[in-house]
């Protein structure tokens, strides 16, 4: 059922991306006379294809529409955003009772979002305190906070926003509404690109364009960046000026945006969705999980190529090559091995070893109907099975998103006794990598419990900013004849690309060498960004969150350090990770001590 649901979702996403409509709004929040909301909505939809409007909640201490009867519940909820109006020279803190009355009306008519004026200089602390109180009293709204963002000088706005978020305990109810200005026609610098990219991780509610906004390279680039999240665009209304040049520009840019690739469409339903890592030794995978993995267009072709080159490069005295597929699942690796044997013109004797009894039914059916006596199916644990013959090649796909986080080292150490002394393991080695990330939306989803914030999750990261390039963490090689301990610890230093960024955690990746021949040719599978296997979709990144976001400031003479430990306990039959971060005098607690929140069963 889940597979059918996933296929349906993927189809819907494909259709919605190709036929997606820009979410465009028109801002009437500066109006001082009563508004005819039905007429405005109809006019904006017909003239500029707008789907919502912004209105003042109150005008002269009365609802801007006088009554709630002018619109239905659905219209209030989905086509109107209310803007808080403050009296001249008044701050948010000075106007609490008036603001509460406006929010009470907004709640009465079921508005989903309200716009809050930005803090006046010198009043940031009292502004945040008032905003916190409003968030507690009226928690159902999205609070859109107006912020001026000069695309030529972007750092000031980000600093103000992150300061506000920190004061408000990183509340998930706050969203930036960015008023964009850009006075330069010069191309974006790499520094500005990095600075502006931070907003991709900040749940931007909408961007605001003045009626006289003009096209610039920076504006084009930034809107295209935010269009990846279908950001709303708001255009300032005007009684005496045609706004269609601005709306025409936005519509044109929207329709010319880069559409997702086929693999991106397939994985789109999982964007920023938190998934628990697999426990392959503790649990048996379900059919729908196998089916999703088997659709990967890249992974199995890489495995086939690796086995082919291993067969091609090595002559043996035996009559047949013995290849053992450990963790055979429903047989895709067996297919890859048999294809490689045909290509290399080698006679093979293949063992398909699988502990999941349900998957073994499928393997036996394939052996009887497709593979014939070339493949012997074995139901059992690779660490315990006694083979009738030793293997020339051991093939496995036991890697997790963080490389070793699904116990590939422990499994293969136990299975290497199935290999001849000169046998090969595919993969032959792999390394994990980590990169510090800013990901406000994801962190808010995890922040409900300490357990979630101490658990390594698997996430198709989308609304994320990578604050520094990924660095290597742990490495493993197979066969591990000396049975070197798989416990590891290391400290990684990162140097950031921007002046200031909030770190919510670390993204984990891996690079695996399946086969490296004597000619220096490497066959690999990788989700590490610099060596990513294009089109591969079997693994999403791992995420190691921080319980409290860390504000990374200062120059690069003070790096961000991550201390990470891979702990192995044979008595408890558990493997777990612990980690903490430090920057200058700032240090986080040790996360997941003694595996209290998350461990992997051996």
C-alpha positions, 0 to 999 in steps of 0.5 A, a space after each residue: 500500500 505504501 508503495 502505491 501511495 509513494 507512486 501516487 505522490 510522485 505522480 502528483 508532484 510531477 504534475 504539480 511541478 509542471 503545472 504549478 501556479 505562482 503564489 502571488 499576492 497584492 499588498 493593500 496594507 497601507 489602505 486607510 479606507 474600508 476595503 471591498 474584499 470580494 471585489 479586490 480578490 476578483 480584480 487582483 485575480 483577473 488583472 495580475 493572476 494574484 491568489 491572495 491579498 494583504 489587508 490591514 486587520 483594523 482601520 480606525 480601530 474597526 475591522 477593515 471589512 467592517 464584517 466577517 460576512 463578506 467572505 467565506 471561512 475558506 476565503 478568509 483562511 486561504 486568500 487573505 493575510 492580515 497586517 497589524 497596524 500600529 499608530 504612528 510613532 508607536 512600538 509593538 510593546 506600546 500597543 499590546 492591547 490594540 494588537 491583541 484586539 486585532 489578533 482576536 479579530 484575525 482569529 475570529 475570521 480564521 486567518 492563517 497568517 498575520 504580518 507584524 511590523 519589524 522592530 524599531 532600532 533600540 527596541 529589539 528586546 522589548 519587541 521580542 518579549 512582546 512577540 513571545 507573549 503574543 505567540 503564547 496567547 495566539 499560537 495558531 498563526 504564522 507570524 510574518 515578520 517584515 524585514 528589509 533585505 538589501 541584496 547588495 548588503 545582505 548580512 545585516 538583515 540575517 543578523 537581525 533575524 537570527 537575533 530575533 529567533 534566538 530571543 524567541 527561543 527559535 519559535 517555529 511560528 516566526 517567518 521572515 517576510 523579506 522586503 527586497 531592494 537591489 540597486 546594483 546591476 553588477 553580477 553577484 559575488 561568491 560572498 553574496 551568493 553564500 550570504 543570501 543562500 542562508 535564507 533557504 534554511 529560514 522558512 521564508 514566508 514571502 518576498 515583497 517587491 515595491 511597485 517600482 522594483 526593477 530586474 537585476 541579476 541579484 534579484 533574478 538569482 534570489 527569486 529563483 533560489 526561493 522558487 525551489 520552495 514555492 515561495 510567495 511573492 507580494 507586490 505593492 498595490 498602487 492606485 495611480 501606477 500600473 504594477 503589471 510590469 513587476 508582476 509580468 517579470 515575476 510570472 516570466 521568471 517563475 515559468 522559466 525556473 529550472 524544473 526538478 530532474 526525474 530523480 528529484 521528482 521521485 524523492 520530492 515527497 520526502 523533502 525534509 521528512 524525518 525518517 528513522 535509520 534502518 535497523 537491518 540486524 534487528 528488523 526485517 525489511 518490508 517489501 515496499 522498502 525493497 521496492 523503493 531501493 530497487 528503483 535506483 537507476 545508478 546503484 546497481 549499474 555501479 555494482 555490476 560494473 564493479 563485479 565485472 571489473 573484478 572478474 575481468 582483472 583476476 584470473 583464478 585456477 578454479 573452474 568457477 568463480 564463487 561469488 557470495 551476495 550477503 544481504 541479498 534482499 529480493 535479488 537485485 545484487 544477484 541480477 547485477 552479479 550474473 550480468 557481470 559474469 556474462 559480460 566478463 565471460 566467467 562461469 559463476 557459482 553464486 550464493 544469495 544469503 539473506 536472513 529475512 525469511 520473507 525475502 527468501 521466498 522471493 529469492 527461491 522463486 527467482 532461483 527456480 524460475 529465472 536463475 536456475 542452478 547457478 544461484 544457491 539461496 541460503 536463509 540465515 545470518 551471514 555471521 553464522 552460516 558455514 559455507 561449503 566453499 569459500 568465496 572469491 568475491 563477497 558482495 554487499 549493500 549494507 551501507 547506511 546514509 552515514 556509511 557505517 551507521 547501519 553496522 556494515 563494519 560489524 556485519 562484514 567483519 563477521 562475514 569475511 570468514 566466508 572469503 578466501 585469503 585472497 578474496 575481495 570485498 565489494 565494497 572494499 572501503 568507505 568513509 563517512 563525511 560531515 558538514 555543518 548545516 542551518 535548517 530551521 524547519 527541520 530542527 523545529 520538527 525535531 525539537 519536540 523531545 530530547 530523544 529526537 535531538 539525540 537521534 541520527 535521522 535520515 532526511 532528504 534535505 531541501 530547506 538547508 544551508 551548508 555552512 562549510 564543505 563536508 569533511 571526512 569523519 570515519 573510514 573502514 576497509 574490507 576485508 578487515 583481517 586483523 579485526 581492528 576495532 570498529 570503535 572510532 573517535 575524531 575531531 573535525 574542524 570546519 571553516 565557514 563561508 559566511 560571516 555569521 550562521 546558525 548551526 542546527 546540526 550536521 549532515 552526514 554522507 558517505 563515499 564508498 569505493 566498490 572496486 579499485 583496480 590495479 589500473 587506478 580506476 575506481 568504481 564508487 557510489 557516493 552521496 558526499 556532495 563533491 563526488 555525488 553519484 548523479 541520479 542515485 536515490 537509495 540514500 538520503 543524508 543523515 542528520 546529527 542535530 544539536 539540542 540547542 542551535 549554535 550561532 557561529 560567528 567570528 572570523 575563520 581563525 576560530 573554527 567550529 569543531 565537532 567531536 564525534 565518537 562511534 562506540 561499540 559494546 559487545 556485551 550490550 550488543 549495541 553501537 551508538 554515536 555521541 557528539 558535541 560541538 564547540 566554537 571558541 568559548 561556546 560548547 554544547 552538551 555531549 549528545 546521546 551519552 551511553 546511547 540513551 536516546 539512540 543505538 543500533 542493535 548488533 
